[in-house]
Amino acid sequence: MTYCVGLMLKRGLVFMSDTRTNSGVDNISTFRKMFIWEQGGERNITLMTAGNLATTQSVISLLDERSKEPAERHPGILEAKSMFQVATLVGNTLKEVISTHAETGQKADSAFNATMILGGQVAGGEPRLFLIYPEGNFVEASFDTPYFQIGETKYGRPILVRAYDPDMSFEDAIKLLLLSFDSTIKANLSVSLPLDVHVYEADSFEPGQQFRIQPDDPYYERISSGWGVALREAFGQLPGFTFPEDAG
């Protein structure tokens, strides 16, 4: 299992992914799940993956290979003229890989299932964010639906629903995502640090801040412990419950 979030702000896009993969409690490994393609001044594209590791690695390898052979693989991820075309390319590649690996053909519930979050900007267009399904189709984020989650999504969603603000700073967005990840990590052992982060500023067409948050990161430790204390204090300040007088 994994957990990845792509968040759309008025200032740009913020991506965060964990790095844990496992095939049982005694077979845990760390693999990168965030991948970036860029051409200075022209495009910046980020892709995060969840699902079968062989499937997702095959998709990334094919996208890389086809971007390096534009004469034979047109258009590649570095040639597509819009983020919509990039999303179509990634979706078709994912569908192709699942179809090739599955004995009975491509199925959404196949053991080779994977989902992906794609975001970025191509010159001439706005920053865009997509959720790509195993079938190869996709949906696009808007400020009505401003973020996507893949993997173990349920534990980290409530804080995003309550605290997201499209006008928030990149720094506050990272703090929000760390709280979302902390809730998920505490509830599910299949999600864990290190966490990869990429911040893309709209219209920059350059890689923004990219870094990895390690398990012993002092800021993460402060956020994790402080959030627990804040929740207990907020709980204590809420009105107390009283049983109705006619309760049996």
Buried (B, 14 or more C-beta within 10 A) or exposed (E): BBBBBBBBBEBBBBBBBBBBBBEEEEEEEEEBBBBBBBBEEEBBBBBBBBBBBEBBBBBBEBBEEBBEEEEEBEBBBBBBEBBBBBBBBBBEBBBBBBBEBBEEEBBEEBEBBBBBBBBBBBEEBEBBBBBBBBBBEBEBBEEEEBBBBBBBBEBBBEBBEEBBEEEBEBEBBBBBBBBBBBBBBEEBEBBBBBBBBBBBBBEBBEBBEBEEBEEEBEEBEEBBEEBEEEEEEEEEEEEEEEEEEEEE
